[in-house]
Amino acid sequence: MVKLLGNMTKELEKKLEVLSRISHAITSEQYIEDILKLIVTLTAEVMGFKICSLMLLDAQKGELSIRATQSVSKRYLKKPPVKLGEGIAGRVAIQNKSIISSDVRKDPLYINQNIAKAEGLCSLLSLPLRVKGRVIGVLNFYTSKKHEFIPSEINILESITNQAAIVIDNWRLMLETQVMKEELETRKKVEKAKGILMKEEGMNEDAAYNLMREYSMKTRKPMKEIAESIIITYEVKEKKIKK
């Protein structure tokens, strides 16, 4: 009994270590690809899974694609995207609830049985990645032998899934913030360039804007670049006049 309790304690310590290291990774300044790779690699290693893979949802295309996995198998990495509602991962995403398959090699819901057989995959737990109740992807945990996912194990994996979702959500918020900053910067430069044209060429506001837009379309250059050129040209001219 003492030995059994000792083994259980060690297993719990290992699993808590995974959660701790993942929590640390979330607050680090690593690229999202590195953080997600660390999450699936640590989980597979400590929990003893054959493959752990994270799939993200492309809402426009309505399909899930592998974004991170510790597997180096070219066959597995080249798995085609899964449509929403198709296969196990597709059903998890559209139903927003977990699915367990005791043997994916024989499960009619699993659409890549040939890959599962070739890779030696058996049992699967597929969990939805959620952000504020909205599914953004799926995290899959495969074993090489038949495995019963017990409640305590599922709880840990759900915690890992939640942390992965936080990482992805923070990354997307950061991207949105960067886009907003770039758009604001572009607007400021366009306004400044527009003012220069109005002053130097005697144009009204609409004419100045339309001139920049037409030139942007003709040269296939972004409005920000056109505006910067006008500003730089004007500032160089002003410096020469002052000299």
Salt bridges, closest charged atoms under 4 A:
GLU11 OE2 - LYS14 NZ 3.90
GLU17 OE2 - ARG21 NH1 3.74
GLU33 OE2 - ARG67 NH2 3.07
GLU63 OE1 - LYS83 NZ 3.22
ASP103 OD1 - ARG105 NE 2.91
GLU119 OE2 - ARG75 NH1 2.73
GLU153 OE1 - HIS147 NE2 2.88
GLU185 OE2 - LYS189 NZ 3.31
GLU185 OE2 - LYS224 NZ 3.66
GLU191 OE2 - LYS194 NZ 2.93
GLU200 OE1 - LYS237 NZ 2.63
GLU205 OE2 - LYS194 NZ 2.92
GLU228 OE2 - LYS189 NZ 2.67
GLU235 OE2 - LYS192 NZ 3.44
